[in-house]
Structure formats: C-alpha cells, structure tokens
Amino acid sequence: MNSLQVAFADGMTIAKRNALKIRRAPDLLGGVIMLPVVFVLLFTYVFGSMIELPGLSYAEYMLPGIFVMTITSSAQITGYTLTQDLQKGIFDRFRTLPMSPSAVLTGQTVSDLIMNVTSIVTMALVGLLVGWRIHSSPLEALLGFGLLLLFAYAFSWVTATVALALRTPEIFNNIATLVSLPLVFLSNAFVDSTRLPGPLQAVAEWNPVSTFIQAARVLFGNASSALPAPSAWPLRHAVPVSLLWSVVLLAVFVPLATRLYKRAVSR
Amino acid sequence: MPAAITAEGLVKKYGDVVALDGMELTVPEGTVFGLLGPNGAGKTTTVRILTTLLTPDAGHATVAGFDVVRDARRLRAHIGASGQYAAVDDHLTGAENLEMVGRLYHLGVKRSRQRARDLLDRFDLTEAADRPVQGYSGGMRRRLDLAGALVATPPVLFLDEPTTGLDPRARASLWEVIAELVADGTTVLLTTQYMEEADRLADRIAVVDHGRVIALGTADQLKDQVGGDRIELSVTSAADLETARRMLAPLAVGDMQLDPTALQVTIPVIGGAAALTSALGHLAAERIAVRDAGLRRPTLDDVFLTLTGHETDETSKETVR
C-alpha cells in the first residue's frame, strides 16, 4: 500500500469507529434524528402559522433554511467529539500506532458526513409530511442535496478547527452556540432578507449561510417568484458562490485544523 | 545482548519546569526495566518521548534500533504502549476496540479479528468481548488497554504505571499477565510509583528524581546500597517512643525514622539478629513495653528515602506529564 492508500484505509477505520459511537451514544443520536425532526415541526408550525408568503407555502420557503440550520448545528458534533477525545487517552494510543496521522481528522469528518446524510434524509421526509415539495428537476434536486452535504463537510472542518483551538468540551459548546446562532438568524433562513433594516440586510445578504440557503431554494425550486428577487451579488449567483464558499472553507480549515491537531496532541 | 532501548542525555522543559534533565538509560533485549519515582519525577515524560508522542529538547534515543525522532513512523510498528489513562473507547465493545487497533497496525480485517479474539481470551475478557467498554471495571479496562498494546506482538512494550488506581486483586492479576509476556521474550519498560511492583517485575530498576536517574541496579543491589537491616519496634506510648529513640540511637548506622501515630521506630543496623537482641535488652532495662519487634531487609522505600531524602508517596506540587 502506498501512503495515500494507507491514509484512506486508516481514515475509514476511524470513520467506522465514530459511526459505531454515534449509534451507541444516545446524546449524539438525539442530535442526528431528534433535533432535525423537532426543528422541522417546530418552525413550520410555529412560524408557518403566523407568516404568509405570496405564491408559496411557508413550509416550502423555510425548509431549505432548516436544512442549513440543522447542518450548522449537527456539524458541531465533529468539534464536540474531538474535544472529548482530547481529554481521554485515545489520541495517545492512535499516535503510538503506525497509522496515518491525518486519519483522525478525515475519519472524524467523514463519519459526521454520514451522520449528516441521515439527518438530511430525516428532515426531507418530515418536510414532505408537512407540505414541503421539490419543484425542480431530479438532477437539480440531487445537486441541491449534494450542495448541502458539501456545506456539512466543510462546516465540520470549521468546528474541528474551533474545537482543537479551545480543547475543552464545555468551552467549545458555549462558543459554538454563541457563534452559530447569529450566523443562522442573521440570514435569510426565516425571513426575507430584503425586509431587514439596512446594516442587518447587508450582513444577512453577505452571510455565507444565506448563500447556501438561497442555493438550496433555487435547486429545490423553493424560491418564490412573487417575492422580490435578492439584489445582493452572492444571492443572485447563489449556486456557484456557495460552491466557491465550500472550496474556500475547505482550503482554509483543513490545513488549519491539521496544524492545531498536531499542536493539541503533542503537549 | 543488543539494547532494545537507549536514551542519552534526554532533556525536556515545559516553560521553566524541567521535566527531564539528562535522562540516560539502556535496556537490553528481553529484559524488564523499571523506572521508579514519585509523581513529577519525569517517568511519563520519558515514556512519551520513547513512544514518539513528544520530541525531546536535547539528547537522543532509540527503540528497537530506530531513532525516536527521525524514524518515528517506522518505529511505531515495533512498539506497544499502555498508559495510566486507559486509552480505550467507551462506546465500542472490547472486541471492536482491539479490531480497530489491529486495522491501524495494518494487519488486515481477518487477522485483526482473529488477534482480537485471541487477546480477549488471554486477558479473560471473552465474556465481556461484545459489551461496550462503558460497563467494564477499572481492572478490565486496564487489561483491555494492555491487550491493545499487544495486538501487533511488538518486541518492545511500554507500560506507564500499569496498575495505578487498581485494587490489589486486579493488580496481582495484571502482574501475572506482565510476567507471562516477559517470559515470551518481550522487552518491557515499566514505570511505577510502587516499590513492590518494581521489585516483583523488573530485572533492573532506575530510581528517577527531578528528571534524571539517581540510582541504577537490580532490586537487591539497590537495597545493598542502603546497607544493613532494619529493626522495627513499636511501643505503647509516645513517651516510650522518645525514650526508645534515645536508647537505641547508638545502634543506628543511618537515620532513624519515627512514626508517632503507629508509635513505631525504624533503626538501620548492622549485625541483624544480634543488634535486635541488644536493642530489646536496652529497652527491657528501661522497662519499656515493646508491643512488636522485628528485623527486615531494607525495602525499596528505604532505598528511595535514603537516596532522595523524601518519601515516594509524597504528593508532588507540580505533576509534569
């Protein structure tokens, strides 16, 4: 085996370990299955009963937002698991083995991707029950799901980086909530960003989360033609810009997380 | 015999704290080497350097012929390590834990599975094999952790305080396992705070304090360094203890130790039984009631106390990993 094959095989071994862990840990499983269900039901019924949109049911408008919101929250499992493992001796064991050092992080992010597939499928099914519909071609819909997963994978690396810098589960949880809440709510997830006051509108329109949500709306055919089209550049080109964002996030956070991992474990 | 482990002049600092200050050691193949010392003496830091987890600030070391810094990656295929914080995954079963380690040693699926089953049998964990580790006792976790270190049958094994925190029965059973490994020819470097453990398992012992070796030899050689035998006497009152100390001082060839709670005095002497008879004679003349009296060989505790001037079980102010 060459070193790339070794790295891949080791990454898969670690991913399998994490997948087994998620299956057995009720707190993680809750995050994967229960949270998406609760989010879809809560937001569509609570907000959906108050807000009327022209030409589109609110459930259809909002579900892409809930997809992305749930992903930002379940991608935090990557960071959380890493901080927990850092406090145990398991990384020491890994590091005395002749395995590829990069496998710990790739394995972790890959297993969290599998977990995100589960949670997106759950949300889509519950979404269909509450009135969400795909109005685009199958290819576009597939692209939409692919883009959500790409975002999930890239965001896992972001939370991994934060986690390896902070190193304790409690601090990580606090910071992650503090950062991800405004990231999701200062976006077009639940409200039409054009109706926000000036500075907030600018923040919401340039927020990458908005770009991903808009891209999902476009690809699933959930953008209302009766609403004013977004004027901000990233929202007008949401699909290519969100692809660009994914590439940028990965290019920045993969090497950063790798460096912080080395620093965190060699003390 | 070629050396399985060598270390020369290892230095490691954490800010102002010097964890290792010129650590030297040589471990011949197929022997058990004990690093004995209190918390913060540098035992764990030494093991972390030798197992490639840490890079030394100065000095160099080899394990199984590989340099711990330059050949770290290749070296890892030849060692097994088991630490004081049992490195096992709570949510995985015992079997899954060992299979994962086998896969990461690149043994392949079939061999990893077979090896896991063999080791679980050997460590008496067959019944618990398919239960998540969460429900294991402390002793079972340590055995599993040790099994993890043995998956690839490595020629050199590092055991960092393998029995710390275990109850006496779990400790005795782990000792048996370690003794069997050694019989198979594995080289073992063991760190411990327990004299009894070093005495029982190690062929040679290095006493470590403040990041360097302060004495080296077999258990018997170290005991001889301290010289003579020990008389242990207990009396019935604090006043008697003071009198006994005064009366017996002329017999002592080193520092006497008083234990006011146990009302016990320990006197290093030469001449064994004769010294004991004479001590008892002195005390009888003063009408001091002796509750218990005995003669014993020095223990490694005595060795440690003599060499360092402080006890082994003192709680060190700074614990350096």
Contacts between the chains, C-beta under 8 A, distances in Angstrom:
chain1	res1	chain2	res2	distance
A	1	B	106	7.3
A	6	B	106	7.1
A	9	B	103	7.6
A	9	B	106	7.5
A	10	B	103	7.9
A	10	B	104	6.1
A	13	B	100	6.0
A	13	B	103	4.4
A	13	B	104	5.8
A	16	B	100	7.7
A	17	B	89	6.6
A	17	B	92	6.5
A	17	B	96	7.6
A	17	B	100	5.4
A	20	B	91	6.6
A	20	B	92	5.8
A	20	B	96	6.3
A	21	B	89	7.0
A	21	B	91	4.2
A	21	B	92	7.0
A	24	B	91	4.4
A	24	B	132	6.1
A	25	B	91	5.5
A	88	B	85	6.8
A	88	B	87	7.0
A	89	B	83	5.3
A	89	B	85	3.8
A	89	B	86	6.7
A	89	B	87	3.6
A	90	B	87	5.1
A	90	B	88	7.5
A	90	B	89	6.1
A	92	B	53	6.0
A	92	B	81	7.6
A	92	B	83	6.1
A	92	B	85	7.8
A	92	B	87	5.7
A	93	B	81	7.4
A	93	B	83	7.8
A	93	B	87	3.7
A	93	B	88	8.0
A	93	B	101	7.4
A	93	B	148	6.6
A	94	B	104	7.0
A	95	B	52	7.1
A	95	B	53	5.6
A	96	B	51	4.9
A	96	B	52	6.7
A	96	B	53	6.7
A	96	B	76	5.9
A	96	B	79	6.5
A	96	B	80	7.7
A	96	B	81	4.4
A	97	B	76	6.0
A	97	B	101	6.8
A	97	B	104	4.6
A	97	B	105	6.1
A	98	B	73	6.5
A	98	B	74	7.5
A	98	B	76	4.2
A	98	B	77	4.2
A	98	B	104	7.7
A	98	B	105	6.3
A	98	B	106	7.0
A	99	B	104	4.2
A	99	B	105	7.8
A	99	B	106	7.9
A	103	B	104	7.9
A	265	B	53	7.8
A	266	B	53	7.0
A	266	B	54	6.5
A	266	B	55	7.3
